[in-house]
Amino acid sequence: MPFDPTSGFAQAVPFGLEEYLDLVDTMGRAVHPSKRGAIPASTPPLLSRLGKDLAVGVGGGLRIDFSYFVIRLDYSFKAKDPSPSPNRANVQNKWFGYKNWSEADQFQLAISYPFIL
């Protein structure tokens, strides 16, 4: 659904994207007994940290299409990790911070249905 702060489009959210993200940030900071957690007050606003918390991976994959299913094997390496485990805090948000590839690589196997148009 598109954002339209002018309300000129009937099938749109009646405010802009920045206002929506500000609302999401405000609701995340709200503390309620039935809510599992909240964003700490010391955390900067969402729009100011939007690009900083971005994870980036590089890799490649192999996809084999059959008539009724698809098999995919992917390999990736964490090029930028915004949330590593606590004992790896020294690589947080650093490009290619992992020196040992075995600490940052990942294999994935997927079996699914093909897209049928």
HUVENCOR-V431082 format. One record per residue. N is the residue number from 0. RES is the residue in one letter. OMEGA is omega in whole degrees, -180 to 180 (none if undefined). Layout:
BEGIN
[[N | RES | OMEGA] [N | RES | OMEGA]]
END
This chain:
BEGIN
[[0 | M | -178] [1 | P | 176] [2 | F | -180] [3 | D | -179] [4 | P | -179] [5 | T | -177] [6 | S | 178] [7 | G | -179] [8 | F | -173] [9 | A | -177] [10 | Q | -178] [11 | A | 173] [12 | V | -170] [13 | P | 174] [14 | F | -176] [15 | G | -179] [16 | L | -180] [17 | E | 178] [18 | E | 179] [19 | Y | 180] [20 | L | 175] [21 | D | 177] [22 | L | 178] [23 | V | 179] [24 | D | -180] [25 | T | -180] [26 | M | 177] [27 | G | 179] [28 | R | -179] [29 | A | 179] [30 | V | -180] [31 | H | -177] [32 | P | -178] [33 | S | -180] [34 | K | -176] [35 | R | -178] [36 | G | 179] [37 | A | 176] [38 | I | -180] [39 | P | -180] [40 | A | -179] [41 | S | 180] [42 | T | 179] [43 | P | 179] [44 | P | -176] [45 | L | -177] [46 | L | -179] [47 | S | -180] [48 | R | -174] [49 | L | -179] [50 | G | -175] [51 | K | -178] [52 | D | -176] [53 | L | 175] [54 | A | -179] [55 | V | 177] [56 | G | 176] [57 | V | -179] [58 | G | -179] [59 | G | -178] [60 | G | 177] [61 | L | -180] [62 | R | 178] [63 | I | -180] [64 | D | 171] [65 | F | -178] [66 | S | -172] [67 | Y | 178] [68 | F | -179] [69 | V | 173] [70 | I | -179] [71 | R | 175] [72 | L | -177] [73 | D | 173] [74 | Y | 178] [75 | S | 178] [76 | F | 180] [77 | K | 178] [78 | A | 177] [79 | K | -175] [80 | D | -179] [81 | P | -178] [82 | S | 177] [83 | P | 176] [84 | S | -176] [85 | P | -180] [86 | N | 177] [87 | R | -177] [88 | A | -179] [89 | N | 180] [90 | V | -177] [91 | Q | 178] [92 | N | 176] [93 | K | 178] [94 | W | -179] [95 | F | -178] [96 | G | 180] [97 | Y | 180] [98 | K | 180] [99 | N | -177] [100 | W | -177] [101 | S | 177] [102 | E | -172] [103 | A | -179] [104 | D | -175] [105 | Q | 172] [106 | F | 176] [107 | Q | 175] [108 | L | -180] [109 | A | 174] [110 | I | -176] [111 | S | 177] [112 | Y | 177] [113 | P | 174] [114 | F | 179] [115 | I | -179] [116 | L | none]]
END
